[in-house]
Amino acid sequence: MSSGAKDGKGGPEPGKPSPRALLELAALKARLLKLPEGAPGTLYIALTYRCDLSCRHCKYRSSAPGPDMPFGDLRRLLENAAASGIPRVAFFGGEPLLYPRLEQAVRLASGLGLFTQLDTNGQTLGARRALELAAAGLSLATISLHSADEAGHDALSGLGSFRKAIAAVSAALRAGLFVHVSSCFFSAGLSSGEPGRLAAFARGLGAHGARALLYSPPEGGSADLPRRLSKALAAADLDGFSRGCVRSGRRACAAAAGDILFTDAGLNVKSCPYSVRSLGKATAGLRRFFGGERAPAGLFPCHSPRPSCRAASAGRNFAKIIRCERLGRTKPYPNPSAGARPVKRPSSLT
């Protein structure tokens, strides 16, 4: 089957998912309604710790990259996910586009009947790569975009990263993929209308949806922020275009409720990519991690219990603000797009 809907010139019709992607989404929705008891709907898999950006808010920024996931381990993990009834996998990182056998991984996952998603910063997702991934069976590309303002995004991810992310959105749409943007918000942005502005901007690009995440330092943060994000999204976005970790009317986030699982490149299983603790190793299978809430009532996996911090959002120095938050002293976070200044391009960028 063709990887993209055709326009009058024989190429994919921009913005319209391919017939295959539409069929895959319909099958996913049906399978989510019939999940085995306790089974998560999505398995996030970190293929690599390497990344071609050095985002200021990233919890892995100061960590030395470990080895990529061996392909044999990945094959067994995907086979186990499919056999366990998990309907969707999301290839994660680091930056999964740097994984040398990504297309082969996508083809394997798709061949096992898994809905296949890619979480990427989009810096190297050009037209040719997007078409190759679509042909391999990729259905959804989720591309990082942290502000509707170029300076705001580049202040976090590096000069030029905004324009490359926008180009990646266009390339993925032209390849016939479903496209979502993924945005990390600082707490002050919740009250300044940033979620609504970014959702409107993403719609204008042609994206089909948006995922909103909160900045979470490695040691955890305030447990009230996920609910605040949920309320901000509900107030700004009545038709559900943007979604956060906590759905309206629910006390627990998707990870705490057992709706998702994450495994890193070393096969360590966590309740989500931002969880502060490991649940165990995936080497003995995934079923033992199914079922039940994985965090105490009122506590989210990405947040550690600790004294509340007072507001200190007057400044716009991200390095100081993020460092203070990691020490447990600063909250709420500033709005990245308000008064942001472009930062020096990290040495890892080209």
C-alpha distance (Angstrom), angle and dihedral (degrees) to the residues before:
residue distance angle dihedral
M1 . . .
S2 3.78 . .
S3 3.79 116.6 .
G4 3.80 92.8 -136.8
A5 3.78 142.3 28.7
K6 3.80 109.1 -101.3
D7 3.76 127.0 -116.8
G8 3.78 124.9 -159.0
K9 3.80 91.8 -81.5
G10 3.79 96.1 54.6
G11 3.81 96.7 -101.8
P12 3.78 131.3 107.9
E13 3.79 114.5 -68.8
P14 3.82 106.4 -114.9
G15 3.80 114.6 -111.7
K16 3.80 96.3 7.4
P17 3.82 115.7 107.3
S18 3.77 115.0 -126.7
P19 3.82 120.5 -102.3
R20 3.81 88.1 -108.9
A21 3.82 92.8 53.1
L22 3.81 90.7 47.5
L23 3.79 90.5 50.8
E24 3.81 91.3 47.5
L25 3.80 90.9 51.8
A26 3.80 92.3 49.7
A27 3.82 89.8 50.3
L28 3.82 90.6 48.5
K29 3.81 92.5 52.5
A30 3.80 90.3 50.5
R31 3.80 92.4 49.1
L32 3.81 92.9 47.7
L33 3.80 88.2 59.1
K34 3.81 90.1 54.8
L35 3.79 101.9 41.4
P36 3.81 116.5 153.0
E37 3.80 110.6 -104.3
G38 3.80 110.3 -77.3
A39 3.80 94.5 3.5
P40 3.81 117.2 137.8
G41 3.78 118.5 -123.0
T42 3.81 94.2 -137.9
L43 3.80 136.5 32.9
Y44 3.81 113.9 -158.6
I45 3.80 112.2 -154.5
A46 3.81 122.5 -164.8
L47 3.80 102.9 -149.4
T48 3.80 94.2 -178.4
Y49 3.79 141.4 5.8
R50 3.82 91.2 -144.2
C51 3.79 121.2 104.6
D52 3.80 136.7 179.8
L53 3.82 92.3 -143.8
S54 3.78 132.5 59.1
C55 3.81 101.9 -150.3
R56 3.79 113.2 -166.5
H57 3.81 93.8 -134.3
C58 3.83 96.9 45.4
K59 3.81 115.3 118.9
Y60 3.83 90.0 -147.7
R61 3.81 95.3 50.5
S62 3.81 96.3 101.9
S63 3.79 96.1 37.6
A64 3.79 123.3 102.6
P65 3.84 108.7 -117.3
G66 3.79 114.6 -106.8
P67 3.81 125.1 -150.7
D68 3.79 122.0 -65.8
M69 3.79 118.7 -102.8
P70 3.82 108.0 -85.9
F71 3.79 109.6 -114.7
G72 3.80 91.6 -126.1
D73 3.81 89.9 57.8
L74 3.79 89.9 47.2
R75 3.80 92.2 51.0
R76 3.81 91.6 52.0
L77 3.80 91.3 45.6
L78 3.81 93.1 52.0
E79 3.79 92.2 45.9
N80 3.80 89.8 50.1
A81 3.81 91.8 48.2
A82 3.80 91.9 52.1
A83 3.82 92.7 45.4
S84 3.82 90.4 48.7
G85 3.80 92.8 55.5
I86 3.80 98.9 -108.0
P87 3.82 103.9 149.1
R88 3.82 102.4 -163.9
V89 3.81 138.2 42.0
A90 3.80 126.2 -167.7
F91 3.79 117.1 -159.5
F92 3.78 107.3 -138.3
G93 3.79 141.0 170.2
G94 2.94 157.8 109.0
E95 3.77 83.2 -43.9
P96 3.83 111.3 -32.8
L97 3.81 92.9 -159.9
L98 3.82 86.0 72.2
Y99 3.81 91.8 60.2
P100 3.83 104.2 107.2
R101 3.83 95.8 -141.2
L102 3.80 99.0 40.3
E103 3.81 96.3 126.9
Q104 3.80 89.7 49.3
A105 3.82 89.7 49.9
V106 3.80 91.3 50.7
R107 3.80 91.4 48.3
L108 3.80 91.2 49.9
A109 3.81 93.5 48.6
S110 3.78 93.0 46.7
G111 3.81 91.0 47.7
L112 3.80 88.9 55.1
G113 3.80 89.4 57.0
L114 3.82 95.6 -104.9
F115 3.80 121.0 144.0
T116 3.79 101.4 -121.1
Q117 3.80 125.5 -142.8
L118 3.82 133.0 177.3
D119 3.83 123.2 -149.7
T120 3.79 106.7 -159.9
N121 3.79 143.8 155.2
G122 3.81 86.1 -134.0
Q123 3.81 96.3 -136.1
T124 3.81 93.6 132.4
L125 3.79 100.1 24.8
G126 3.78 100.4 117.3
A127 3.80 128.9 164.9
R128 3.82 95.7 -88.4
R129 3.82 94.7 47.6
A130 3.80 91.8 47.4
L131 3.79 91.4 52.6
E132 3.81 91.6 47.7
L133 3.80 91.5 51.7
A134 3.81 91.7 46.8
A135 3.80 89.8 50.7
A136 3.82 89.4 51.1
G137 3.81 90.3 56.0
L138 3.82 106.5 -90.5
S139 3.81 111.6 153.5
L140 3.82 105.9 177.4
A141 3.79 133.8 32.8
T142 3.80 116.3 -165.0
I143 3.80 108.7 -164.0
S144 3.81 125.7 -165.7
L145 3.80 114.1 -116.8
H146 3.79 115.1 159.3
S147 3.79 102.2 -178.5
A148 3.78 141.5 16.0
D149 3.79 85.2 -131.6
E150 3.81 120.1 78.1
A151 3.81 94.1 -142.3
G152 3.81 91.6 48.5
H153 3.81 93.6 52.4
D154 3.80 94.5 41.8
A155 3.81 90.8 49.7
L156 3.80 87.3 66.4
S157 3.80 103.5 31.7
G158 3.81 106.4 27.4
L159 3.79 137.5 -90.8
G160 3.79 113.2 -54.6
S161 3.79 95.1 15.7
F162 3.82 93.1 107.5
R163 3.80 94.3 58.5
K164 3.80 92.0 46.1
A165 3.81 90.6 51.0
I166 3.81 90.6 50.6
A167 3.82 90.0 49.8
A168 3.82 89.5 50.3
V169 3.81 91.2 53.8
S170 3.80 89.1 53.2
A171 3.82 93.1 46.9
A172 3.81 92.7 49.8
L173 3.80 92.2 48.5
R174 3.79 91.8 50.2
A175 3.82 89.5 50.7
G176 3.80 90.1 59.7
L177 3.80 96.7 -108.6
F178 3.76 128.7 141.4
V179 3.80 105.3 -110.5
H180 3.80 129.0 -155.6
V181 3.78 128.1 173.3
S182 3.81 120.1 -135.6
S183 3.79 118.4 -149.2
C184 3.78 133.4 -172.6
F185 3.81 114.3 -148.4
F186 3.77 130.8 -161.1
S187 3.79 113.4 -141.8
A188 3.81 97.3 -108.6
G189 3.80 87.8 58.8
L190 3.80 90.0 64.0
S191 3.80 92.3 68.1
S192 3.80 95.7 37.7
G193 3.82 96.0 62.9
E194 3.80 96.3 -108.6
P195 3.85 95.1 137.9
G196 3.80 91.4 55.9
R197 3.80 93.4 46.1
L198 3.77 92.8 50.0
A199 3.82 93.0 46.5
A200 3.81 90.1 53.0
F201 3.81 90.6 48.0
A202 3.81 92.3 49.3
R203 3.79 90.5 50.4
G204 3.78 89.2 52.1
L205 3.80 89.5 55.2
G206 3.81 89.7 54.5
A207 3.82 97.4 -107.2
H208 3.80 116.4 157.0
G209 3.81 96.1 -142.9
A210 3.77 146.7 -15.3
R211 3.80 135.7 -127.7
A212 3.79 117.9 -149.5
L213 3.81 120.1 -155.9
L214 3.80 132.1 177.2
Y215 3.76 125.0 -127.8
S216 3.79 105.5 -100.2
P217 3.82 118.6 -176.1
P218 3.81 117.3 -142.5
E219 3.80 92.2 -102.0
G220 3.81 94.5 49.6
G221 3.78 133.4 -110.7
S222 3.79 144.8 -143.3
A223 3.81 114.9 -20.3
D224 3.82 93.7 -147.2
L225 3.81 95.4 64.9
P226 3.84 98.8 80.8
R227 3.80 90.4 56.1
R228 3.80 91.1 46.2
L229 3.80 89.4 53.5
S230 3.80 90.7 49.7
K231 3.80 90.8 52.7
A232 3.81 92.5 46.8
L233 3.81 91.1 51.9
A234 3.80 92.0 47.6
A235 3.80 91.0 51.1
A236 3.81 95.0 48.1
D237 3.78 102.2 33.3
L238 3.80 116.4 43.1
D239 3.79 98.3 170.3
G240 3.80 96.5 56.2
F241 3.81 98.9 -111.6
S242 3.82 90.0 139.5
R243 3.78 124.7 45.3
G244 3.77 133.9 -176.4
C245 3.78 134.4 -162.9
V246 3.82 92.6 -83.2
R247 3.79 118.2 57.3
S248 3.79 118.8 -145.2
G249 3.80 112.4 -84.6
R250 3.81 95.2 19.0
R251 3.80 127.4 111.1
A252 3.79 96.5 -158.1
C253 3.78 130.4 57.5
A254 3.81 120.4 -121.7
A255 3.81 91.8 -94.7
A256 3.80 96.3 48.0
A257 3.81 89.6 47.4
G258 3.81 91.4 53.1
D259 3.82 95.4 -113.7
I260 3.82 94.1 128.6
L261 3.80 140.2 28.1
F262 3.79 131.8 -161.9
T263 3.78 132.3 -157.7
D264 3.78 123.9 -172.2
A265 3.80 126.4 -143.5
G266 3.80 89.3 -86.7
L267 3.85 91.5 55.3
N268 3.82 93.4 -108.8
V269 3.82 107.8 151.8
K270 3.80 121.8 -140.4
S271 3.77 133.3 171.3
C272 3.83 89.1 -110.8
P273 3.84 139.2 -14.2
Y274 3.81 91.0 -89.9
S275 3.80 99.1 46.2
V276 3.80 116.1 128.1
R277 3.80 95.6 -140.7
S278 3.80 140.5 44.4
L279 3.80 123.4 -119.3
G280 3.81 94.0 -158.2
K281 3.81 140.4 -83.1
A282 3.80 126.6 -44.2
T283 3.80 92.3 -143.1
A284 3.82 91.8 96.1
G285 3.81 93.5 48.4
L286 3.78 136.4 -88.4
R287 3.80 103.6 -98.2
R288 3.79 93.4 83.8
F289 3.81 88.5 65.3
F290 3.81 93.9 54.9
G291 3.77 125.4 109.1
G292 3.76 141.7 27.7
E293 3.77 135.0 39.7
R294 3.79 113.1 -57.6
A295 3.82 99.0 -157.5
P296 3.80 134.0 54.4
A297 3.80 116.8 -98.1
G298 3.79 110.1 -76.3
L299 3.81 94.5 14.7
F300 3.80 124.7 100.7
P301 3.83 123.1 -151.2
C302 3.82 92.1 -116.2
H303 3.80 93.5 52.8
S304 3.79 130.0 73.5
P305 3.80 120.6 -152.9
R306 3.80 109.1 -106.4
P307 3.81 139.4 133.0
S308 3.79 117.0 -63.1
C309 3.78 116.4 -100.7
R310 3.77 125.6 -135.7
A311 3.79 123.4 -119.6
A312 3.78 117.8 -86.2
S313 3.78 103.9 161.9
A314 3.81 102.1 130.4
G315 3.81 94.3 100.5
R316 3.79 128.7 67.5
N317 3.80 99.9 -153.2
F318 3.80 101.1 123.3
A319 3.79 94.7 -169.7
K320 3.82 92.0 57.0
I321 3.81 94.6 40.4
I322 3.79 94.3 49.8
R323 3.81 91.6 44.2
C324 3.81 90.7 50.6
E325 3.80 91.5 48.9
R326 3.79 90.5 51.6
L327 3.80 87.1 55.0
G328 3.80 89.2 49.9
R329 3.78 97.3 -114.0
T330 3.78 109.5 105.9
K331 3.80 131.3 65.7
P332 3.00 143.6 -175.8
Y333 3.75 103.3 35.3
P334 3.81 121.8 -129.8
N335 3.75 124.9 -105.3
P336 3.85 106.4 -98.4
S337 3.81 94.1 -146.8
A338 3.82 97.1 48.6
G339 3.76 109.9 92.2
A340 3.78 92.3 -22.7
R341 3.76 119.2 164.9
P342 3.80 124.5 -150.5
V343 3.78 111.4 -103.3
K344 3.78 128.1 -139.2
R345 3.78 111.6 -84.0
P346 3.81 108.6 -99.8
S347 3.79 114.2 -114.8
S348 3.81 90.1 -117.0
L349 3.81 91.8 65.4
T350 3.76 123.4 90.5
